[in-house]
Each structure stands twice: as C-alpha cells, then as structure tokens.
Amino acid sequence: MLVSIGVPVDDIVAERHAMQHWVVGKTASRSILGSLNDMVFQLQVGLTHFPDRTLLAHSLWLAKTPMKVIEYGTPDRATAAAFATHRALSAARSE
C-alpha cells in the first residue's frame, strides 16, 4: 500500500520496524470513529459491487476518499505528506 502511494522503501522498512509493538485503544474522537465507520461501509459496498478487485485495489480506492477530519484531504495524500514531513524533520535534525 505505502509503495503504491509513493512512500520510499526505506521509510516503509522503518515504519514496519516501529510497528512491531502496538496497542489498541479507545478513541476520544467521535469524528474519527464516524470516519472509520464510513470507510467500513464503503469497503462493504466495494467488496459487494467489485468482487474481482484485489484488497490492494480496494485500499487504494478507499485512500482517495475525502475526509472531513483531515480537512477534506484524502488519506493517501495525508499519509504521503506525513512520511515526507517526518523525513524532512529527521534530515534537519541530522544536519
């Protein structure tokens, strides 16, 4: 997924390493919960109407969905921007 939206492989490797330990918790934001529920509904519709699509294709399709919680940006662009920002900040710290 991350390769498909243009995230550099080195960043993906670092992210996978950082995600080895994780915790699931309750959200304090009803907006986030609503957005997640919308995504679940859209995926259910997509799986029903486009059963031949791969899960990656469904993921990329969902990633183009504008979301209010990110100022009507799309998850794919927000993710790529977050990785680019992290990369830029890391580079600035090492100078």
GUFISE-274983 format. One line per field, with one value per atom (N, C-alpha, C): atom name; x, y, z. Coordinates in nm, 3 decimals, m for minus. Each point is the difference from the previous one (the first is absolute). Layout:
% residues N
atome CA;...
east X;...
north Y;...
up Z;...
This chain:
% residues 95
atome N;CA;C;N;CA;C;N;CA;C;N;CA;C;N;CA;C;N;CA;C;N;CA;C;N;CA;C;N;CA;C;N;CA;C;N;CA;C;N;CA;C;N;CA;C;N;CA;C;N;CA;C;N;CA;C;N;CA;C;N;CA;C;N;CA;C;N;CA;C;N;CA;C;N;CA;C;N;CA;C;N;CA;C;N;CA;C;N;CA;C;N;CA;C;N;CA;C;N;CA;C;N;CA;C;N;CA;C;N;CA;C;N;CA;C;N;CA;C;N;CA;C;N;CA;C;N;CA;C;N;CA;C;N;CA;C;N;CA;C;N;CA;C;N;CA;C;N;CA;C;N;CA;C;N;CA;C;N;CA;C;N;CA;C;N;CA;C;N;CA;C;N;CA;C;N;CA;C;N;CA;C;N;CA;C;N;CA;C;N;CA;C;N;CA;C;N;CA;C;N;CA;C;N;CA;C;N;CA;C;N;CA;C;N;CA;C;N;CA;C;N;CA;C;N;CA;C;N;CA;C;N;CA;C;N;CA;C;N;CA;C;N;CA;C;N;CA;C;N;CA;C;N;CA;C;N;CA;C;N;CA;C;N;CA;C;N;CA;C;N;CA;C;N;CA;C;N;CA;C;N;CA;C;N;CA;C;N;CA;C;N;CA;C;N;CA;C;N;CA;C;N;CA;C;N;CA;C;N;CA;C;N;CA;C;N;CA;C;N;CA;C;N;CA;C;N;CA;C;N;CA;C
east 0.083;m0.083;0.087;0.096;0.084;0.085;0.051;0.075;m0.090;m0.124;m0.095;m0.032;0.015;m0.028;0.128;0.113;0.124;0.089;m0.025;0.086;0.129;0.117;0.127;0.016;0.065;0.015;0.070;0.101;0.069;m0.097;m0.092;m0.099;m0.096;m0.034;m0.091;0.065;0.127;0.073;0.005;0.030;0.004;m0.137;m0.105;m0.136;m0.037;0.031;m0.030;0.075;0.123;0.077;m0.065;m0.040;m0.062;m0.135;m0.066;m0.133;0.003;0.117;0.008;m0.076;m0.004;m0.072;m0.111;m0.122;m0.112;m0.106;m0.088;m0.109;m0.126;m0.112;m0.128;m0.068;m0.048;m0.066;m0.127;m0.074;m0.126;0.030;m0.072;0.017;m0.081;0.052;m0.073;m0.075;0.020;m0.058;m0.114;m0.118;m0.115;0.011;0.069;0.020;0.084;0.105;0.085;m0.081;m0.076;m0.083;m0.100;m0.062;m0.093;0.068;0.120;0.075;0.036;0.041;0.032;m0.124;m0.113;m0.125;m0.038;0.021;m0.026;0.090;0.126;0.093;m0.042;m0.043;m0.047;m0.119;m0.094;m0.117;0.042;0.089;0.046;0.070;0.079;0.067;m0.101;m0.102;m0.104;m0.068;m0.031;m0.062;0.096;0.126;0.100;0.018;0.006;0.017;m0.121;m0.117;m0.122;m0.008;0.028;m0.017;0.123;0.116;0.123;0.076;m0.058;0.061;0.133;0.026;0.123;0.119;m0.025;0.110;0.085;0.129;0.089;m0.021;0.046;m0.010;0.083;0.114;0.080;m0.080;m0.068;m0.081;m0.110;m0.065;m0.102;0.064;0.116;0.069;0.036;0.051;0.036;m0.123;m0.111;m0.126;m0.048;0.002;m0.042;0.092;0.128;0.098;m0.023;m0.084;m0.033;m0.125;m0.056;m0.123;0.029;m0.057;0.019;m0.059;0.072;m0.045;0.003;m0.110;m0.011;0.107;0.031;0.095;0.141;0.029;0.128;m0.024;m0.096;m0.035;m0.033;m0.076;m0.046;0.114;0.114;0.109;m0.028;0.088;m0.017;0.107;m0.034;0.096;0.132;m0.005;0.125;0.093;m0.055;0.084;0.044;m0.087;0.036;0.111;m0.008;0.103;0.134;m0.002;0.124;0.060;m0.085;0.048;0.059;m0.061;0.052;0.139;0.017;0.131;0.103;m0.039;0.092;0.040;m0.095;0.029;0.096;m0.026;0.088;0.141;0.009;0.130;0.074;m0.071;0.061;0.046;m0.081;0.039;0.121;0.003;0.114;0.127;m0.011;0.116;0.049;m0.093;0.037;0.070;m0.043;0.063;0.143;0.023;0.133;0.101;m0.044;0.092;0.085
north m0.119;0.119;0.125;0.006;0.119;0.020;m0.108;0.012;0.058;m0.045;0.045;0.148;0.062;0.143;0.083;m0.065;0.074;0.018;m0.075;0.010;m0.077;0.061;m0.068;m0.128;m0.099;m0.131;0.011;0.084;0.015;0.044;0.090;0.046;m0.112;m0.083;m0.112;m0.101;m0.029;m0.094;0.053;0.129;0.061;m0.004;0.025;m0.003;m0.140;m0.099;m0.139;m0.037;0.045;m0.027;0.068;0.125;0.076;m0.058;m0.071;m0.054;m0.141;m0.049;m0.135;m0.013;0.107;m0.001;0.104;m0.041;0.091;m0.030;0.096;m0.011;0.054;m0.064;0.049;0.071;0.119;0.076;0.065;0.054;0.068;0.141;0.042;0.136;0.099;0.119;0.106;0.086;m0.029;0.082;m0.072;0.054;m0.058;0.021;0.106;0.025;m0.111;m0.039;m0.109;m0.130;m0.029;m0.120;0.002;0.114;0.013;m0.022;0.054;m0.018;m0.147;m0.067;m0.143;m0.081;0.033;m0.070;0.024;0.123;0.030;m0.084;m0.013;m0.080;m0.147;m0.051;m0.140;m0.018;0.094;m0.009;0.004;0.093;0.011;m0.128;m0.059;m0.125;m0.111;m0.008;m0.103;0.017;0.123;0.027;m0.039;0.041;m0.032;m0.150;m0.073;m0.145;m0.066;0.054;m0.055;0.028;0.124;0.040;m0.028;m0.015;m0.024;m0.118;m0.119;m0.114;m0.045;0.038;m0.042;0.091;0.114;0.089;m0.066;0.026;m0.048;0.087;m0.050;0.080;0.128;m0.008;0.120;0.101;m0.046;0.091;0.065;m0.077;0.057;0.103;m0.032;0.092;0.131;m0.010;0.121;0.082;m0.068;0.069;0.075;m0.067;0.065;0.116;m0.013;0.104;0.130;m0.003;0.121;0.070;m0.051;0.055;0.127;0.114;0.123;m0.020;0.051;m0.017;0.133;0.031;0.125;0.012;m0.111;0.006;0.038;m0.007;0.048;0.113;0.084;0.120;m0.031;m0.107;m0.046;m0.041;m0.031;m0.061;m0.148;m0.069;m0.144;m0.075;m0.117;m0.076;m0.029;m0.026;m0.029;0.120;0.118;0.121;0.037;m0.015;0.031;m0.094;m0.126;m0.097;0.033;0.027;0.035;0.127;0.098;0.125;m0.023;m0.087;m0.030;m0.064;m0.093;m0.062;0.102;0.086;0.102;0.098;0.038;0.092;m0.065;m0.124;m0.072;m0.010;m0.031;m0.011;0.134;0.110;0.133;0.040;m0.027;0.032;m0.082;m0.126;m0.086;0.051;0.042;0.053;0.130;0.085;0.127;m0.023;m0.101;m0.030;m0.052;m0.070;m0.060;0.097;0.119;0.100;0.065
up 0.000;0.000;0.000;0.091;0.011;m0.126;m0.058;m0.125;m0.108;m0.004;m0.102;0.006;0.118;0.010;0.002;m0.027;m0.017;0.121;0.106;0.118;m0.029;0.024;m0.025;0.082;m0.060;0.063;0.136;0.012;0.130;0.110;m0.035;0.097;0.038;m0.097;0.025;0.094;m0.025;0.086;0.143;0.015;0.134;0.067;m0.077;0.054;0.047;m0.080;0.040;0.127;0.011;0.122;0.120;m0.017;0.109;0.041;m0.091;0.027;0.060;0.035;0.055;0.131;0.077;0.127;m0.010;0.029;m0.014;0.105;0.016;0.096;m0.066;0.023;m0.048;0.116;m0.024;0.106;m0.049;0.090;m0.028;m0.052;m0.102;m0.051;0.082;0.014;0.068;m0.101;m0.129;m0.105;m0.070;0.013;m0.069;m0.150;m0.042;m0.143;m0.062;0.070;m0.050;m0.008;0.103;0.001;m0.115;m0.024;m0.111;m0.134;m0.015;m0.124;m0.021;0.107;m0.012;m0.037;0.059;m0.035;m0.145;m0.049;m0.141;m0.091;0.038;m0.080;m0.002;0.113;0.007;m0.094;0.004;m0.088;m0.147;m0.034;m0.139;m0.045;0.088;m0.035;m0.022;0.085;m0.019;m0.135;m0.037;m0.130;m0.112;0.014;m0.103;m0.018;0.111;m0.009;m0.065;0.024;m0.059;m0.150;m0.039;m0.140;m0.087;0.061;m0.076;0.063;m0.002;0.068;m0.062;m0.124;m0.065;0.032;0.063;0.038;0.108;m0.005;0.107;0.124;0.114;0.122;m0.012;m0.072;m0.023;m0.083;m0.103;m0.082;0.083;0.086;0.089;0.094;0.053;0.091;m0.069;m0.122;m0.075;m0.035;m0.029;m0.028;0.124;0.114;0.125;0.037;m0.032;0.034;m0.076;m0.102;m0.077;0.053;0.109;0.057;0.080;m0.039;0.080;0.139;0.101;0.137;0.074;0.066;0.074;0.109;0.068;0.112;m0.044;m0.129;m0.052;m0.100;0.036;m0.077;m0.146;m0.019;m0.130;m0.093;0.061;m0.076;m0.013;m0.069;m0.017;0.081;0.050;0.081;m0.071;m0.132;m0.070;0.001;m0.026;0.000;0.141;0.097;0.139;0.048;m0.038;0.040;m0.065;m0.131;m0.070;0.060;0.032;0.060;0.138;0.079;0.134;m0.009;m0.092;m0.017;m0.050;m0.093;m0.052;0.110;0.083;0.112;0.099;0.034;0.092;m0.058;m0.128;m0.066;0.003;m0.028;0.000;0.140;0.101;0.137;0.045;m0.037;0.035;m0.067;m0.125;m0.072;0.064;0.041;0.063;0.134;0.074;0.129;m0.016;m0.110;m0.020;m0.061;m0.035;m0.058;0.105
